[in-house]
Amino acid sequence: MEVPHEDRDEWLDQFLGLGEAPPDAGLPPGGVPYLPAGVAEVLAAIRDAPIRRDTRFVDLGSGLGRVAMLVHLLTGARCHGVEIQRALVEQATATAKRLGLTGVSFECADAAAAQLDGSVFFLYAPFNGALLKRVLARLEEAARREPIIVCTVDLSLDHVGWLKPRATDNLALTIYDS
């Protein structure tokens, strides 16, 4: 919190030792190119969801792993990232290993086909169209097993009947309860 707001994203990337992202490759129809979520939105999700040590946190479209690693470092929660681009998963996995983050894992998979075992799911607009519909159907299946929280950045799910939006003071972040 001592890092000025406008410098947090760059500071976090340097702290984690994240290098440049490789070029986007292997995106399915409806997949969105890699763009990292902002630290402000992640901090708001941690506070407002809330995310605690006993949370099972899943980042869908996890890219280089920035969100999952930050959430784990700040809360101790077990964090899992699902990303379709193998090069991003390999880089995220290597970073987590280098940092000794045993509570963080990454999987190269289509989020519409991956095992979704979590209590809080984070989506920074990683999908659209038919792919988003398939991911939402999988999340609804998870919500039938237990209540879940879905945190979205720049992605409105107000049209999804089984999700109920919750107010947050971050304009880009919306939190939904199942």
Steps between C-alpha positions, in 0.01 A plus 500: 500500500802727535564481125317786323186383320632590153823303556354178646466298179860559395624449857321165527639376169852591615445346844379173348768512232246469221661535162341600175205289396559286193287576194142373522460156344234233492204716599166332429209693349375729778838505678646841581873582462710523817456817702590501871242602760582808703618481858218735611235255381673204665528687832131595480406135432707382798329753725144477367454132410667451756790267426650331804744219577228235468381629160551281193580771245490431125615750235343415164725634226795532738764614252840537668348427842514852642154481665537152650845574641395835649187352657704216652771731632249735664251245637664158513210360294562202274493644150464330164527659158343362183650631174470370144834636376771248588787753489325718760435199726864390475623849590250532790592156634872581483445829684298336778765230538784756508315691773427182698123550481382146570138617546477620140448278196429550132334282240506524123136440410188639341303654789180355354645149541719534813406368843359807679558430868493831681305730727606829336549535124672798337445600136666800340291491181689195366214372285203610295232351279436126502813430707377731778162321496672162540716629787193647672323164467797332671497762776127441549575128544757591767244726669256209525758314712569794734452878507766680297612858445589626153716811471513665158704789367356690203248220444132539586312184588185686610302301239587168667197405710676275752752774593414792727722811475646656811615861536872583511679834497725398206337610174656220292427217746165329549445225754221247457359248745349176373 
